[in-house]
């Protein structure tokens, strides 16, 4: 595998572009759920398959011990987690690593809608 290539470049471009459009339309200052729901609408316009708040069991020795609920999974490939925070923290990144591990996906995008300019971080498993 060529490690210099970005995972899912067309899909991530669509997700980030859609998030920018949502932020430019709604403006900063709303809660995360508003941006999440706006992003679902925008991504559906691009014919993307969206799973919103899909539950994933956390198993330990074959028994369910918890449930993780990623905000969005796009095209069964990318976890998308809208945030309204000052900055991303190690806790946000660790949460995405956990989600990636449980879902067996390889890429998560943290999207920050706090400011007039969208900020994002890619988390790769």
Secondary structure, 3 states (H helix, E strand, C coil): CCCCCCCCHHHHHHHHHHHHHHHHHHCCCCCHHHHHHHHHHHHHHCCCCEEECCEEEEEECCEEEEEEECCEEECCCEEEEEECCCCCCHHHHHHHHHHHHHHCCCEEEEEECCCCCCEEEEEEC
